[in-house]
């Protein structure tokens, strides 16, 4: 039996799922982040949103760790910051607050792509 080495339908389907997930999650998470920074949404709600995003992502069982593009990489960078920072760091440190805001504004198409560090998907 002959096995195909290249399976574009599997790769294409996986990329579509990833793009759909990012398309659905990134803008709403960015809005929650900005609302938290501005004091309109409690910090613990943002943290819960981040954990919910991660749970949905892990349910997809994506093995590839490299983001497709800068938009996806920015989403993971923002999510990573929210997960690892405490409320006083996110809300009290002007440098971190500006960096996070830049990520969120980019995800909302309100600013250019911020400088990104190398990041992988969770």
Helices and strands as residue ranges (DSSP letters): H 8-37, H 43-60, H 70-84, H 87-92, H 94-107
